[in-house]
Structures are given as structure tokens and as C-alpha cells.
Amino acid sequence: MSPAEWKMIKARAELILDHPFFATLALRLELREDDGCATAWSDGRIMAFNPAYIEAQSLARVKGMQCHEVLHLACSHHTRRGNRDSRLWNKACDYAINPILLDAGLELPDGYLDDPAHHGKSADAIYENLLAEMDEVRGGAQSGAEQDAESDEDMDAAAGGDRSLGGRDSAASGGRPENRSPGLTPAGGGGGQSAGSGDNADPGQSGEVRDAPAQAMGSANDGDGPDQEDEWRMAVAQAARVAREAGNMPGALERLLDSTLEPRLGWRELLRRFVTESARNDFSWVRPNRRFIHAGLYLPGLDNPELARIAVAVDVSGSIAEEALNSFAGELSCVLEEFDTELCVMTCDVNVTASRRMSRHDLPLRLSAGGGGGTDFCPPFELIEKEGEVPACLIYFTDLQCNRYPEEPGYPVLWVTAKEPQTPPPFGEVVVMEHAL
């Protein structure tokens, strides 16, 4: 193991305690040395790094660089560049995420990009601003072909490269070698598609984001399973839950995730993905990662047990429409068809009115909306605790017209509701069913 790889592993191990959100996501990535890149890069599958660059950085900055790469992926920067210029896209993405990393107390490598004028803006909006600045500097007289032929130095200057607040900004000097961190070499090779990857592919010197490999993109997926953007959305939700449980979720990151995790998929797809994530990607200290034991590092290993039973709570307080309940029962039937598991279905209003274990032998599932009285969300959680069998997850179907919640449990919770709630629950994820059922 090279000194650079050792430093990368050590940095990732320390992130587990210091920044569990970033650590949970970083553990998904394969570490790989790449002498051909200038600093580091990731495409959603790999985190590659230039050994000389890593050896020249302090451990704190290596941790910051890893979090920088992870936040690129959490924001889907690797899947939505489209036809935009790769280097300018990296610059816009850096401006979008670096303030959040700094707010979290992380230290970034010299040359990082940060401009108060871009704070709180999306990478897309920043990209358009940078592009407009370039057009203004050039007088808007050049054709697209002439713009493509513009030198790296002119593009950096026009895009406001001298605004970095992070020490030395490589973009301010057009990325000249004398202003780079030690070990920087021209970028090239490896990973996903990164049109325009070159000497300035990482203008912020904190790690480049490259396009996800074509075979992992939704356009090439043909509907056979999730694409990278959807996989990472679910992974981000899981990492956020880990960080919240640890009481370590920076405010700026929390606000970003509130917008990033806003459901864009159909509720049925989100329900299935939620169950899938509960069945895998479960890192456990009980079964450490054997790949790193020889180096004296004990990192959590990927535990893939058979999917435990799923708890389902159904609000039958009388305010649930029969049509919505039938649709929900149909999706639960699909869960049983896809996973060899058991459902513990509880109907409840202010109490648990019935509890029944159901399997594939009970298909198709039928649920009744009959009931009455008020609503109390606590009884299903209390029954689970009393039985002493921790479920893989709890799916709670309700209109969320109640404010009596229990303490947050030690397992994932998904609230499925027929309409947007006025007040979101204090824990768990919310999926709103489409009106057209």
C-alpha cells in the first residue's frame, strides 16, 4: 500500500467519527490511484487521486477533499452536466458546494473556489452567471466555435477566477504550474466521460467531478434498475439519517438536503427504492471490512443479511380514502413479490386495532379503511418495541393529521401520505402519492 493510499484510507476512517454523513457516502467509492489526473476525481463509482497530490496535502485537507468529492455526487453533479463545458461546470459546482463544506468545519486544499456572490445558488444558476460574465467580457461578438477555441486563461479570467477566498486560486493564474499545489500534473484518463478534461479540469484544486460512466446513466439503463442519480439520492437519504442519529448534521448541509431530497420520482418507485435500501448497503461494525484489517484499520463492512420483516402501519382513523388505500395495498403486494420477506401489518387509530403477519402466500393484499376515532402515531412503534424484533423498516400509511409522535426509532421510517402535509414529521422520510392513482 502506497503512502498516498494509506493517507486516503486514514482520512476516510477519521471521517466516520467526525463527519458521518460524508463518511457513509465515501465508503461507497472505490479508491484508485491515478497518476494521470491533476488532483483527484470521482464519477459516482470511483474516487481516484494523484499520489503526489495527496502526499503533499495535510490529513485535514485530504479529508476536506474527500468530502468535496462526495458532495459533488450527493448533488448529482456527475449526472446532469449535459453538453455544458466540463471545466466551467466544475467551477460552478465548486462555488455551489464549497461554502457548505466550510460551514461544516472542513479544511479544503489551497486554491479552493469561494465567492459570496454565489452563496445559496445552485450549480446550474452559477454556471449561467459565469457564462454571462464570459460573454460580457468578450463583448458577445464571438461565435460558438470561437468561444470553444478561447484559451484556458481567458476563460478563467472571464469567469471570475480571482474571487477565490481559499488562499491561492489556480484559476486566477490560468492554472499555471507555479500556482498549483505540489504534485499537480495534467489531468487525463480514467473514469466517466469528462469532455474537456485537461490541465484546468479542476480549477478549484480540490477534486474534479466527472460524468458518470455511460452504462450507469439512466439513458443507457433501459429501465432495468436504478441509474446513478437515483441510487445516490437514496444513499444520501440514508447518510443523512446516520448523521442525524449521531447528532452531527451541519445547518447548511441540512438545508441543501431538504431541496436535494425533494422527491422527483413517482411514489411507487420511491417506495420500492426505500425497501431496497433497507435490505442492503447496511454497514456494520460487527462484520468489519476485511480489505483493510491487514493495515490495522477497522472499518465497517457491508452486511447483506436476508431482508428482515417489514413493519407496516395503516391509519384507519376514517380520513383515508378507500381508493388511496387500495393503491397502497397494491404496492405492498409488489414488495412481497419482489422480496422474500414478511410484513407485519398493523391497523391503528388511537390504538393498534389489528396486527397480522403476511407473506407471499397472502397475495394479493387487501386492506380495509374501516375505523374511527382520532389518530395517535405512537402505538405501532410501542408494539414493535414490546415484541423486541427490530424490523428492516417501518412504512406508515397516513394522512399525517396528527402531532403525537414517539421518539425516533433505531430503524428507517417512511411516511406515505395521499397529500402534502402541512407540517412534516420530526423524523423519517415522506413520500406523497400522486393524485392520479
PyMOL commands that set and color helices and strands:
alter all, ss='L'
color gray80, all
select helices_A, chain A and resi 3-18+20-26+51-56+59-74+86-103+116-118+123-138+144-148+152-158+161-163+170-173+177-179+214-216+218-220+228-245+251-260+267-279+293-295+322-338+360-362+378-387
alter helices_A, ss='H'
color red, helices_A
select strands_A, chain A and resi 30-33+40-42+46-49+208-209+282-288+300-303+310-315+343-348+352-358+393-397+413-417+429-432
alter strands_A, ss='S'
color yellow, strands_A
deselect
rebuild
show_as cartoon
